[in-house]
């Protein structure tokens, strides 16, 4: 199974104490996910975030609905947490969220290790998936900056 990594670092001019709670609130996931994905949390909310917490969602990829279940597999507030797909559209999905105080703010670091299903076919369609994931994380960054009172920056996605 071929694995891929997507990493995104966003610096915001807010303290760690202001940034972490935004990400640790599962209900904010729908706010930072592009509307065309039709993202909905199916679990009872609010979700108590901790190791072992499971969150069920529905999401649409290219118009096809998917049920997605993740589990919080690491929880170290206010520095990091990790969610791992138990069921969903990917063969593997591990999303590490890290938060580091930086001069004048906080660095939000997303690192996703993922693999696609369907072997060879998954490798062929990976450029499309990679482009979509970049768009999703561009949107996340834009919303995060807006929610935390900052303007989105132009970014080089090469």
Secondary structure, 3 states (H helix, E strand, C coil): CCEEEEEEEEEECCCHHHHHHHHHCHHHHHCCCCHHHCCEECCCCCCCCCCCCEEEEEEEECCEEEEEEEEEEEEECCCEEEEEEEECCCCEEEEEEEEEEECCEEEEEEEEEEECCCCHHHHHHHHHHHHHHHHHHHHHHHHHHHHCCCCCCCCCCC
